[in-house]
Amino acid sequence: MGQKITVNSQGHLTIPDNPIIPFIIGDGIGPDIWNAAVRVFDEGVRKAYGGVRQIEWKEILAGQKAFDETGNWLPDDTVHAMKEYIVSIKGPLTTPVGGGIRSLNVAIRQTLDLFVCQRPLSWIEGVPSPVKHPENVNMVIFRENTEDIYAGIEFEADSKNAQQLKEFLTDRLDVDYPFKEETAFGLKPVSKDGSTRLIRAAIEYAIKEKLPSVSLVHKGNIMKFTEGAFKNWGYELAENEYAEYTFTWNQWERLKSTDGEQAANDALRRAQQEEKVIIKDVIADNFLQQILLNPKDYAVIATLNLNGDYISDALAAIVGGIGIAPGANINYRNGHAVFEATHGTAPRFANTDSMNPSSVILSGVMMFDYLKWHEASEVIRKGLEKTIRSKQVTIDFYNQMEGAILLKTSQFADAIIRNMNN
Ligand code: NAD
């Protein structure tokens, strides 16, 4: 009999040996990749714990399947189950055309207030990459998931609201800007709480995983009160609450101006020897160069919503593309988490048993790590790595690899299971 995962007021989870985990199978290629992935998950758990632990999967509905069965794209029962069972996993969902829902994913993130979009980006040996040294990328992105220009506060050009906003800005706020006719507006809310809860999660992750740095990626040179504030709040948080564990570039700057560059560099070196997390900041456009030029310099990335969107895809391309990049949306305050394939439904390939299930499998690996079932995540990851190293791959990788063996989605899962623990 399965049991519920529970969470205390500090956001710490208690995981029973038979947790009930809701899953959304997803639309398009969702059923193909989920059916492959779930076999890998169950076998990984069995191999790791010999039957002592087992997941009880509970299907919940969203997307096209939900609409066909209930007339609702995201039924209340689904959202309720995601809250009640704390941790869930999902395949890709069709974005309904028309009808008021912008995106089901956004609706899930907003309803559950999943403020961190977490994406680990590292290369698996053998995966085709457009760069010479993809092994140098080893980063985890913490992208703010609820604010920024993505909040959806937009006014269409020439609408009454856009006109009123223009007048308000000019007449009441004395904004001196030559607004043109037919101007549309989008607002960019960035709050101290929204920023610090995201950066706190990134710093705590770096401390827990013994990673060398957290980089605050921003465009604060231009957008001073939003992105600039994000950076400042990040430094403030590190210095006020994590002084024992961190050393910031702000501290380095202050030391340099009071005691000279030599003293500042000595302090930085000492902090590195003591394995403190170095908190630094990078302007977003420069960062997009740095991930190609000096990726080894970066470990944990904390960034705002729009920057995070671009950066996640740029890094995903380096380590193998959307067929393999996993992700999760997490509220680190109350423990609620939804693990997910990061690609879409690829509807042309639905029911072809041909697409790569690695994205959802690796999001399951993230989920097992989140549950502290590290043995299971290790077994699955090794099985996947060995399968790719031996060039047994699905069509997306097959097309880019010399001498590879083409497998169907289901056969790829069989190969991973065979390759676990040997
Ligand atoms: P997509 O990611 O579905 O597909 C783009 C292309 O990427 C595909 O044609 C295919 O060549 C490749 N691809 C995607 N997944 C793959 C996999 N697992 N293995 C191998 N190759 C893969 O993007 P799209 O076509 O822009 O979107 C289709 C639908 O998915 C839309 O309704 C969109 O809104 C939705 N979508 C959902 C999510 C999500 O649920 N997280 C994310 C993005 C898009």
Residues whose N, C-alpha, C, O or C-beta is under 5 A from the ligand:
A	BS01	NAD	G91 P92 L93 T94 T95 N105 G323 A341 T342 H343 G344 T345 A346 M355 N356 D396
